[in-house]
Amino acid sequence: MRRLIFPILYGLGGCAILIALGVWQIQRLEWKTAILDEIEATIAADPVPLPSDIDPEADRYLPVETDGQVTGQGLRVLVTPSGLSAGYRRIVPFEVGDRTILLDAGWVELQDDPRIPEEALQVVGNLHWPQERDGWTPEPEGDLWFVRDVAAMAEALDTEPVMLIGRSFSPTIPTVPLPVGTEGIKNDHLEYAITWFLLALVWAGMTGYLVVRTLRKKEE
């Protein structure tokens, strides 16, 4: 029995740790799901006028309805959205009263890329500050960008560091709206939990195999 104490304790300890990690990931899954549900409820709420004072944290995903004027062709962001081919997001300066913000006016095809009419628009969308830049992001090439960077784009277009991502435009413009959603927010906790539980099962199997081998050696 002395020979069995170490492998049994080692196996039980390893299984306990792996199962605890799996349970922790289940708890993280519940936490992340609650956050995503809250974000989706915020996105789908009734739109409000563009606030005068905007907080990037408190007003993230805030639904907004506002009238304004497109005042330039702005910037192109190279993207390949799900279900669409390669193309550009069009980010244009949008004058609302005595202030100018960034408007994500939607997607256009790479080979097409029509001009965004410099006209008055009524826009329904959501405020957002997407965090897409990382250490591998290339620098912009003129008006061609590779990620949305609100602060840098605002500086380039001389606007407030505020981006309204449109989901509908009146009158319509020659773009496909790419509204804010939760699709890009990772929620891999279920996969992680399954991985930890499977590892616990493998660990238990290896422990059982070690115990059997130990008993056989004793019999020999």
Secondary structure as the mmCIF struct_conf table of DSSP 4:
data_model
#
loop_
_struct_conf.conf_type_id
_struct_conf.id
_struct_conf.beg_label_comp_id
_struct_conf.beg_label_asym_id
_struct_conf.beg_label_seq_id
_struct_conf.end_label_comp_id
_struct_conf.end_label_asym_id
_struct_conf.end_label_seq_id
HELX_RH_AL_P HELX_RH_AL_P1 ARG A 2 ILE A 43
TURN_TY1_P TURN_TY1_P1 ALA A 44 ALA A 44
BEND BEND1 ALA A 45 ALA A 45
HELX_LH_PP_P HELX_LH_PP_P1 ASP A 46 PRO A 47
STRN STRN1 VAL A 48 VAL A 48
HELX_LH_PP_P HELX_LH_PP_P2 PRO A 49 PRO A 51
BEND BEND2 SER A 52 ASP A 53
TURN_TY1_P TURN_TY1_P2 PRO A 56 TYR A 61
STRN STRN2 PRO A 63 VAL A 70
BEND BEND3 GLY A 72 GLY A 72
STRN STRN3 LEU A 75 VAL A 79
TURN_TY1_P TURN_TY1_P3 SER A 82 GLY A 83
BEND BEND4 LEU A 84 LEU A 84
BEND BEND5 ALA A 86 ALA A 86
STRN STRN4 GLY A 87 VAL A 96
TURN_TY1_P TURN_TY1_P4 GLY A 97 ASP A 98
STRN STRN5 ARG A 99 GLU A 109
TURN_TY1_P TURN_TY1_P5 LEU A 110 ASP A 112
HELX_LH_PP_P HELX_LH_PP_P3 PRO A 114 PRO A 117
BEND BEND6 GLU A 119 GLU A 119
STRN STRN6 ALA A 120 LEU A 127
TURN_TY1_P TURN_TY1_P6 GLY A 135 TRP A 136
HELX_LH_PP_P HELX_LH_PP_P4 THR A 137 PRO A 140
STRN STRN7 GLU A 141 GLU A 141
TURN_TY1_P TURN_TY1_P7 GLY A 142 ASP A 143
STRN STRN8 LEU A 144 TRP A 145
BEND BEND7 PHE A 146 VAL A 147
HELX_RH_AL_P HELX_RH_AL_P2 VAL A 150 LEU A 157
TURN_TY1_P TURN_TY1_P8 ASP A 158 ASP A 158
BEND BEND8 PRO A 161 PRO A 161
STRN STRN9 MET A 163 SER A 170
BEND BEND9 PRO A 171 PRO A 171
BEND BEND10 PRO A 174 THR A 175
STRN STRN10 VAL A 176 VAL A 176
BEND BEND11 THR A 182 THR A 182
TURN_TY1_P TURN_TY1_P9 GLU A 183 GLY A 184
BEND BEND12 ILE A 185 ILE A 185
HELX_RH_AL_P HELX_RH_AL_P3 HIS A 189 GLU A 219
#
